[in-house]
Amino acid sequence: MDAGLPCERRPEGRFFDANDLYNLGMYSGKSRTQPELAFRMLFRFAGRPVDGLLQPKSWNFRVALECPECPEAAPWHFEGPDVSRFGGDVAGVTVPEPSQGSAEYAATVTVTGARTPLESAELRKTVSDYLDAGYRWQMIPVAMQFDYELVHSMGSTSCIAASLFLAERFRAAGYQADVRRGWFCGVLGGALDLPHACVEVTDDDGRVKTVDIAKAQLAARLAKNTGEFQELCIGSIYNKVILSTASGDAPLGYHGCGSQSPVQVRADIQPAR
């Protein structure tokens, strides 16, 4: 606190922002905080051969939708998995029925990987320059991540902020580029629901490539011998990511009840047995 960590003083004690505490632990250098241990365990896969990430893999995909201050029953809209474009499949879908307050989406989602590295020298330089810029990945509220200029002004980054920034740079260079929101699968048994986003850009060969910039940053910092996985993130797709139909700065869910509070979307994604 003496160094500037903000807190809210209440009669029952001092309350800290969960993201602030997570970032404090992650960059404490203690090697034993919960964030450090969790991310080190999470990214163990990034130091292994990537062949397993290129195989078809099925996930039990469940999403809880919650509408705060919901006044009445109404239809739901959920931006579901969008995997068929890259050879994936969605089966056994249960869509949310009109209801009040909460609902659920469920499906079995199969994704597969493909090694399709960026060919454009200009695109690769843009990515390389960003990785070399020294931005530090942090836990940041989703709404704040959409303001990527604010995030980067603090020396920070996140998957959404980084993807929005890169897409703008790609478009400025004359390339067609969009940002897709989605989910990073197999995160601590589904217990850690991290927001995720990637850039989709049409490369010089006419193919749509995926740039998962934040995962390349995290792998470089949290695990050794991750060069092969980092390269996979620069253009290729792998089976631990499920992209949605939502664009980078759009919500994943809507409810037609008229509530002004955004719908909360919480995913639980487990490997299918």
C-alpha positions in Angstrom: 0.0 0.0 0.0 2.9 2.3 0.7 4.0 1.8 -2.9 0.6 2.8 -4.2 -1.6 -0.3 -4.3 -5.1 1.1 -4.1 -7.8 -0.1 -1.8 -11.3 0.8 -0.6 -11.6 1.4 3.1 -14.9 0.0 4.6 -16.0 -0.3 8.2 -15.3 -4.0 8.1 -11.8 -3.6 6.7 -9.8 -2.8 3.6 -10.9 -4.2 0.2 -8.6 -4.6 -2.8 -9.4 -5.1 -6.5 -9.1 -8.8 -7.4 -7.2 -8.0 -10.6 -4.7 -5.8 -8.7 -4.0 -8.6 -6.2 -3.6 -11.1 -9.0 -1.1 -8.9 -10.9 0.8 -8.1 -7.7 1.2 -11.8 -7.1 2.0 -12.7 -10.7 4.9 -10.1 -10.9 6.1 -10.3 -7.3 9.0 -12.6 -8.2 8.3 -14.7 -5.2 7.7 -17.9 -7.3 5.2 -19.2 -4.8 2.1 -17.0 -5.1 -1.1 -18.5 -6.4 -1.0 -16.6 -9.8 2.7 -17.6 -10.4 2.0 -21.2 -9.6 -1.2 -21.3 -11.6 0.2 -19.8 -14.8 3.4 -21.9 -14.5 1.3 -25.0 -14.4 -1.0 -23.8 -17.1 1.8 -23.2 -19.6 3.7 -26.4 -19.1 2.2 -27.6 -22.3 3.9 -24.7 -24.2 7.3 -26.3 -23.7 6.3 -29.6 -25.2 6.2 -30.7 -28.9 3.3 -29.0 -30.6 2.1 -32.0 -32.5 -0.6 -32.8 -29.9 -2.0 -29.3 -30.3 -2.6 -29.9 -34.1 -4.9 -33.0 -33.5 -8.7 -32.9 -33.3 -9.8 -32.5 -29.7 -13.3 -32.4 -28.2 -14.4 -30.3 -25.3 -17.5 -30.3 -23.1 -18.5 -26.7 -23.4 -20.9 -25.1 -20.9 -21.6 -21.4 -20.5 -23.7 -19.8 -17.7 -25.4 -16.6 -18.7 -26.5 -14.2 -16.0 -28.4 -11.0 -16.4 -28.1 -8.7 -13.4 -31.1 -6.6 -12.3 -33.3 -8.6 -14.8 -36.9 -7.4 -14.6 -38.6 -10.2 -16.7 -38.3 -13.3 -18.7 -37.0 -12.7 -22.2 -35.1 -14.4 -25.1 -31.3 -14.8 -24.9 -28.7 -14.4 -27.6 -25.3 -16.1 -27.2 -22.4 -15.7 -29.6 -21.6 -19.4 -29.7 -18.6 -21.4 -30.9 -17.4 -20.7 -34.5 -15.1 -23.6 -35.3 -16.4 -25.1 -38.6 -14.4 -22.6 -40.7 -11.3 -24.4 -39.6 -12.4 -28.0 -39.7 -14.1 -28.1 -36.3 -17.6 -29.2 -35.3 -20.3 -28.4 -32.7 -22.7 -31.1 -31.6 -25.3 -31.8 -29.0 -26.2 -28.1 -28.7 -28.6 -26.9 -25.9 -29.5 -23.3 -26.5 -30.8 -20.9 -23.8 -34.6 -20.8 -23.5 -36.4 -17.5 -22.8 -36.1 -17.0 -19.0 -35.5 -14.5 -16.3 -32.1 -13.9 -14.6 -30.0 -16.8 -15.9 -29.7 -19.4 -18.6 -27.2 -22.0 -20.0 -25.7 -22.9 -23.3 -24.1 -26.4 -23.7 -22.5 -28.3 -26.5 -19.7 -30.7 -27.4 -17.1 -28.7 -29.4 -14.4 -30.3 -31.5 -11.5 -28.2 -32.6 -8.4 -29.1 -34.6 -5.1 -27.4 -35.3 -3.3 -26.5 -38.5 0.2 -25.2 -39.0 -0.3 -22.1 -41.2 2.4 -19.5 -40.3 2.2 -15.9 -41.5 3.9 -15.5 -44.9 3.8 -11.7 -45.2 7.0 -10.1 -44.1 5.1 -6.9 -43.2 2.7 -8.7 -41.0 5.4 -10.7 -39.3 7.4 -7.4 -38.6 4.3 -5.8 -37.1 3.9 -8.8 -34.7 7.6 -8.9 -33.9 7.6 -5.2 -33.1 4.7 -5.6 -30.7 6.3 -8.5 -29.0 9.5 -6.5 -28.6 7.7 -3.4 -27.2 7.9 -4.7 -23.6 4.2 -4.6 -22.8 3.4 -6.6 -19.7 0.4 -9.0 -19.8 -2.0 -8.3 -16.9 -5.4 -9.3 -15.6 -7.6 -6.4 -16.7 -11.4 -5.9 -16.5 -12.9 -6.9 -19.9 -14.6 -3.5 -20.4 -11.2 -1.7 -19.9 -9.5 -4.0 -22.4 -11.5 -2.6 -25.2 -9.7 0.8 -24.6 -6.4 -0.6 -25.9 -4.8 2.9 -26.0 -5.4 3.3 -22.3 -4.1 -0.2 -21.5 -0.9 0.3 -23.6 -0.4 3.8 -22.1 0.2 2.0 -18.7 2.8 -0.4 -20.3 0.2 -3.2 -20.0 -1.4 -5.5 -22.4 -4.1 -8.2 -22.6 -5.4 -10.5 -25.4 -8.3 -8.2 -26.3 -6.3 -5.0 -26.1 -3.4 -6.5 -28.1 -5.6 -8.0 -30.7 -7.6 -4.8 -31.3 -4.3 -2.9 -31.6 -2.7 -5.4 -34.1 -5.9 -5.6 -36.2 -5.8 -1.8 -36.6 -2.1 -1.9 -37.6 -2.8 -4.7 -40.1 -5.7 -2.8 -41.7 -3.6 0.3 -41.9 -1.0 -1.7 -43.9 -3.8 -2.7 -46.3 -4.7 -6.1 -45.0 -8.2 -7.4 -44.1 -8.2 -8.1 -40.4 -10.8 -8.7 -37.7 -10.7 -9.6 -34.0 -12.6 -12.6 -32.6 -13.5 -13.2 -29.0 -13.4 -16.7 -27.6 -12.2 -19.1 -24.9 -8.8 -20.6 -24.0 -9.6 -24.3 -23.1 -8.2 -26.6 -20.5 -7.4 -23.8 -18.1 -6.9 -25.4 -14.6 -9.6 -27.9 -15.3 -12.0 -25.3 -16.5 -11.9 -23.4 -13.1 -10.1 -20.3 -14.5 -12.3 -18.5 -17.1 -10.1 -16.0 -18.9 -11.4 -13.7 -21.6 -9.7 -14.4 -24.9 -9.3 -12.9 -28.3 -7.3 -13.4 -31.5 -6.7 -11.5 -34.7 -7.8 -13.1 -38.0 -5.9 -11.6 -40.9 -5.9 -12.5 -44.7 -2.3 -13.2 -45.5 -0.5 -12.7 -48.8 -1.4 -16.3 -49.8 -5.1 -15.4 -49.5 -5.7 -17.6 -46.5 -7.1 -16.4 -43.2 -4.4 -16.7 -40.4 -4.9 -16.5 -36.7 -2.5 -14.4 -34.5 -2.8 -15.3 -30.8 -0.4 -12.7 -29.6 -1.1 -12.8 -25.9 -0.4 -16.5 -25.6 2.9 -16.0 -27.4 3.7 -13.3 -24.8 2.7 -15.4 -21.8 4.5 -18.5 -23.1 7.7 -16.6 -23.5 7.6 -15.3 -20.0 6.2 -18.3 -18.1 7.8 -21.4 -19.6 11.2 -22.4 -21.0 11.8 -23.8 -24.5 8.5 -22.5 -25.9 9.8 -21.2 -29.2 7.9 -23.8 -31.2 4.6 -22.9 -29.5 5.2 -19.1 -29.8 5.7 -19.6 -33.6 2.4 -21.6 -33.7 0.6 -18.6 -32.2 1.8 -16.4 -35.2 -0.6 -17.5 -37.9 -1.6 -21.1 -37.0 -4.5 -22.5 -35.0 -4.4 -25.1 -32.2 -6.8 -27.2 -30.3 -6.9 -25.3 -27.0 -8.8 -22.3 -28.4 -12.5 -22.0 -29.3 -13.4 -18.8 -31.1 -16.9 -17.4 -31.1 -19.0 -15.4 -33.5 -18.4 -12.3 -31.4 -16.1 -9.6 -32.7 -13.3 -8.3 -30.5 -15.1 -5.4 -28.9 -18.6 -7.0 -28.7 -20.3 -8.8 -25.8 -20.7 -12.6 -25.9 -24.3 -12.5 -24.7 -27.4 -10.4 -24.7 -30.8 -10.6 -22.9 -33.9 -9.0 -24.3 -35.3 -8.0 -20.9 -34.2 -4.4 -21.1 -31.8 -4.4 -18.2 -29.0 -1.9 -18.6 -26.4 -4.2 -16.9 -24.3 -6.3 -19.3 -24.9 -10.0 -19.3 -22.2 -12.0 -17.4 -20.8 -14.9 -19.3 -19.0 -17.7 -17.4 -17.6 -20.7 -19.3 -16.7 -24.1 -17.9 -14.8 -26.1 -20.5 -13.6 -29.6 -19.8 -12.0 -32.3 -22.1 -14.6 -34.7 -23.4 -14.0 -38.2 -22.3 
